[in-house]
Amino acid sequence: MSLKCGIVGLPNVGKSTLFNCLSNAKAQSANFPFCTIEPNIGTISVPDSRLENLESLVNPERVIPTTMEILDIAGLVKGASKGEGLGNKFLANIRETDAILHVLRCFDDGNIVHVDGTVDPVRDKEIIDIELQLKDLESIEKKISSISRIIKSGDKDALKENELALKIKEALEQSLSVRTIGFSDEEQEIVRQFNLITSKPVMYVCNVDEASVINGNKYVDQVKAAVENENAEVLVIGAKIEADITELDTYEERQMFLDELTLEEPGVNRLIRSAYNLLNLQTYFTAGEKEVRAWTIKKGMTAPQAAGVIHTDFEKGFIRAEVMKYTDFTVLKTEQAVKDAGKFKVEGKEYIVQDGDIMHFRFNV
């Protein structure tokens, strides 16, 4: 599934440092490779301890994690919505993403100049918010104009679209992002077709100093207060620490470094998993002697749709899915033991795949 998160932020907030850490897979995992597609796009492995457990039980020839794409988007300045700086490139790139990781500077450092002179993450957030809202306002006004011509023909769907577009326009004029507006499921489907930037899910990444990595600081508290009505996640991470971790050569050295900081894992691991969740994704597994593999699907997918992620023929000729729960398999150790315990299930076309399912598909083309 080709879904990606875009990292955005003002200059000197740690955005590029964070992207470089994400792009260096040795800091995240001992075994999983990283590959570069383009200079500013990284395909990164999603850390998942369940793969290691499955590997120890199945002893396959290879283990393949699930992946996601991170896009390092060109920096933004005031006036981007009007094409200032790299505004047009920034807005074109961000429109291609499925979710936004908004990096905010939440640390003091006299050696790193802030583009606006002082550290104020809430102000920084609002600068980018306003530029994105202005661009969405421009887009929705064009949409309203095009819909008005269709309405004259008596199209009922166009009336509904127009009603939603006017609702969005009113919110944007009040400096509200589209994701803060309440929509029904039906309305959400229509709004999605508008492809508005501020309708994308967002996670605010507070880049802090070493002393604030565990408990945050006053800047983090300000960000949390500012976004409490946005239904957005706030993640605290120290990009400088993450950069130091990437400099260490071995997994053991990295673990010692984390232990000294009383951290269980690199912050980028949490960031990747949170971004994966932000994209509304989940994982199922296939497990055999050849390979243990994690597969990415959207939450709510049926068994045939999940099978289609492996190959379209699997979905077209789907017969049934044989399903074990990850917890059952890891407790009982073998497929036969799962069967003996009555926990091995055969599911049909209506089955909604759950995160962690271990699946085998029967199909006929």
LUMVEXLO-386615 format. One record per residue (C-alpha): residue in one letter; z, x, y. Coordinates in pm, whole numbers, padded with zeros to 5 digits, always signed. Layout:
BEGIN
AZXY/...
***
This chain:
BEGIN
M+00000+00000+00000/S-00108+00155+00327/L+00178+00064+00559/K+00308+00301+00822/C+00580+00348+01081/G+00508+00497+01421/I+00760+00728+01589/V+00774+00667+01965/G+00986+00804+02247/L+00981+00971+02586/P+00925+01349+02613/N+01215+01576+02508/V+01408+01315+02311/G+01361+01493+01977/K+01068+01285+01852/S+00851+01576+01741/T+01146+01765+01591/L+01228+01460+01384/F+00868+01417+01272/N+00851+01782+01167/C+01169+01736+00962/L+01023+01429+00795/S+00709+01630+00726/N+00903+01901+00544/A+00979+01740+00210/K+01184+02033+00076/A+01471+01922+00301/Q+01474+01577+00147/S+01420+01633-00221/A+01398+01909-00474/N+01090+01784-00656/F+00864+01563-00448/P+00559+01702-00264/F+00444+01640+00089/C+00084+01630+00200/T-00072+01609+00544/I-00352+01361+00601/E-00407+01434+00969/P-00211+01657+01209/N+00002+01366+01327/I+00029+01161+01008/G+00268+01251+00728/T+00278+01096+00383/I+00640+01134+00279/S+00825+01064-00042/V+01088+00792-00032/P+01416+00937-00169/D+01536+00732-00466/S+01811+00857-00699/R+01703+00598-00957/L+01398+00812-01036/E+01619+01104-01137/N+01821+00879-01368/L+01506+00737-01527/E+01368+01088-01572/S+01680+01197-01761/L+01654+00896-01994/V+01277+00888-02054/N+01197+01262-02027/P+00840+01203-01903/E+00571+01463-01836/R+00585+01388-01464/V+00773+01183-01205/I+00592+01022-00912/P+00793+00877-00622/T+00677+00606-00391/T+00554+00714-00048/M+00509+00588+00305/E+00321+00706+00612/I+00485+00820+00935/L+00270+00850+01246/D+00381+01077+01530/I+00249+00888+01831/A+00146+01056+02157/G+00421+01062+02421/L+00454+00780+02671/V+00517+00780+03046/K+00559+00508+03307/G+00224+00345+03371/A+00102+00381+03011/S+00001+00014+03008/K-00241+00100+03289/G-00370+00409+03109/E-00144+00669+03278/G-00089+00995+03088/L-00189+00941+02726/G-00121+00572+02764/N-00442+00441+02613/K-00412+00670+02309/F-00045+00582+02270/L-00109+00209+02279/A-00408+00229+02045/N-00206+00429+01791/I+00101+00209+01806/R-00109-00102+01753/E-00219+00044+01417/T+00139+00073+01288/D+00341-00187+01100/A+00683-00093+01240/I+00827+00124+01517/L+01087+00401+01503/H+01202+00437+01863/V+01377+00772+01917/L+01634+00780+02198/R+01806+01090+02337/C+02181+01047+02295/F+02301+01401+02362/D+02374+01624+02662/D+02209+01965+02679/G+02148+02144+03008/N+01882+02361+02842/I+01664+02063+02754/V+01539+01894+03069/H+01519+01515+03061/V+01196+01375+03202/D+01398+01149+03437/G+01669+01402+03523/T+01965+01239+03346/V+02054+01122+02996/D+02041+00742+02977/P+01909+00607+02645/V+01919+00243+02758/R+01700+00323+03060/D+01465+00523+02835/K+01441+00229+02596/E+01359-00008+02880/I+01084+00222+03013/I+00897+00200+02683/D+00982-00169+02635/I+00836-00258+02975/E+00512-00067+02912/L+00465-00236+02574/Q+00551-00577+02717/L+00301-00531+03000/K+00029-00444+02750/D+00119-00748+02537/L+00114-00967+02848/E-00237-00846+02922/S-00339-00920+02561/I-00185-01268+02550/E-00344-01367+02881/K-00684-01275+02736/K-00597-01477+02426/I-00501-01783+02632/S-00829-01755+02820/S-01033-01744+02498/I-00834-02029+02339/S-00893-02254+02643/R-01265-02258+02566/I-01201-02361+02203/I-00954-02635+02301/K-01231-02816+02487/S-01402-02875+02154/G-01093-03061+02027/D-00977-02796+01779/K-00619-02887+01673/D-00540-02535+01546/A-00633-02399+01887/L-00381-02634+02049/K-00103-02489+01834/E-00216-02134+01907/N-00222-02210+02279/E+00129-02355+02268/L+00261-02040+02102/A+00064-01810+02332/L+00212-01982+02640/K+00562-01950+02490/I+00503-01578+02436/K+00362-01531+02785/E+00672-01690+02937/A+00902-01460+02736/L+00705-01147+02826/E+00718-01240+03194/Q+01098-01241+03155/S+01086-00887+03007/L+01158-01011+02654/S+00984-00857+02354/V+00801-01095+02120/R+01029-01006+01824/T+01326-01157+02014/I+01163-01503+02019/G+01255-01747+01742/F+00955-01865+01537/S+00924-02080+01226/D+00753-01924+00921/E+00434-02115+01005/E+00444-02000+01366/Q+00513-01643+01257/E+00187-01640+01063/I-00005-01742+01375/V+00178-01492+01596/R+00102-01214+01348/Q-00269-01274+01406/F-00220-01207+01779/N-00138-00843+01681/L+00109-00791+01964/I+00290-00460+01987/T+00636-00599+02070/S+00624-00835+01773/K+00651-00536+01536/P+00993-00469+01379/V+01178-00179+01542/M+01454+00063+01452/Y+01630+00259+01724/V+01699+00619+01619/C+01979+00773+01825/N+01930+01151+01830/V+02279+01300+01875/D+02447+01642+01879/E+02629+01784+01576/A+02970+01655+01686/S+02842+01296+01700/V+02648+01273+01373/I+02920+01091+01179/N+03084+00863+01437/G+02829+00847+01718/N+02919+00875+02088/K+02920+00681+02415/Y+02539+00685+02432/V+02509+00535+02084/D+02757+00264+02182/Q+02544+00184+02489/V+02232+00151+02274/K+02406-00077+02023/A+02528-00302+02305/A+02180-00314+02463/V+02001-00419+02142/E+02258-00654+01987/N+02031-00957+02045/E+01715-00789+01914/N+01782-00813+01541/A+01709-00438+01524/E+01877-00159+01327/V+02036+00138+01503/L+02043+00466+01309/V+02233+00780+01418/I+02075+01115+01332/G+02096+01476+01453/A+01741+01611+01475/K+01871+01966+01544/I+02080+01955+01225/E+01784+01819+01029/A+01571+02106+01164/D+01835+02357+01049/I+01831+02201+00702/T+01455+02245+00673/E+01499+02620+00736/L+01707+02660+00418/D+01510+02765+00112/T+01694+02613-00182/Y+01838+02276-00272/E+02178+02442-00331/E+02181+02597+00017/R+02100+02261+00172/Q+02381+02094-00022/M+02631+02359+00093/F+02522+02305+00453/L+02567+01927+00417/D+02910+01973+00256/E+03024+02182+00554/L+02928+01896+00784/T+03088+01639+00545/L+02750+01468+00508/E+02640+01319+00175/E+02268+01368+00235/P+02018+01466+00506/G+01987+01207+00782/V+01613+01189+00729/N+01677+01046+00381/R+01858+00753+00541/L+01585+00727+00801/I+01307+00711+00540/R+01488+00447+00335/S+01565+00242+00646/A+01202+00265+00758/Y+01091+00154+00410/N+01319-00149+00441/L+01199-00212+00797/L+00848-00250+00657/N+00985-00518+00420/L+00906-00305+00118/Q+01073-00266-00219/T+01021-00063-00535/Y+00954-00136-00900/F+00914+00122-01175/T+00692+00195-01471/A+00846+00427-01728/G+00683+00597-02028/E+00638+00937-02192/K+00342+01023-01967/E+00514+00940-01639/V+00797+00766-01462/R+00660+00620-01143/A+00785+00419-00845/W+00549+00158-00698/T+00566+00007-00351/I+00531-00368-00301/K+00609-00617-00028/K+00925-00819-00087/G+00842-01157-00240/M+00538-01043-00436/T+00468-01210-00770/A+00420-01020-01097/P+00036-01039-01081/Q+00038-00914-00721/A+00267-00627-00818/A+00036-00545-01109/G-00255-00537-00864/V-00091-00248-00680/I-00157-00035-00990/H-00514-00162-01036/T-00699-00474-00926/D-00797-00538-01291/F-00428-00575-01377/E-00401-00864-01133/K-00731-01028-01228/G-00658-01025-01600/F-00280-01066-01583/I-00128-01220-01897/R+00243-01145-01870/A+00497-00889-01751/E+00766-00734-01968/V+01069-00670-01749/M+01392-00475-01776/K+01649-00445-01500/Y+01717-00088-01389/T+02093-00131-01432/D+02055-00271-01784/F+01829+00016-01891/T+02048+00290-01744/V+02363+00142-01902/L+02210+00071-02245/K+01993+00389-02243/T+01692+00265-02447/E+01439-00017-02440/Q+01540-00122-02791/A+01904-00149-02687/V+01799-00368-02393/K+01606-00591-02633/D+01900-00608-02876/A+02125-00717-02591/G+01884-00999-02503/K+01813-00855-02161/F+01444-00776-02214/K+01246-01052-02041/V+00887-01173-02064/E+00775-01319-01731/G+00466-01513-01622/K+00253-01545-01311/E+00523-01712-01101/Y+00784-01439-01145/I+00900-01281-00817/V+00946-00909-00872/Q+01292-00775-00784/D+01375-00434-00642/G+01438-00190-00928/D+01258-00387-01199/I+01114-00170-01476/M+00785-00335-01572/H+00507-00321-01826/F+00201-00540-01772/R-00016-00707-02034/F-00362-00790-01910/N-00711-00872-02033/V-01032-00824-01832/
***
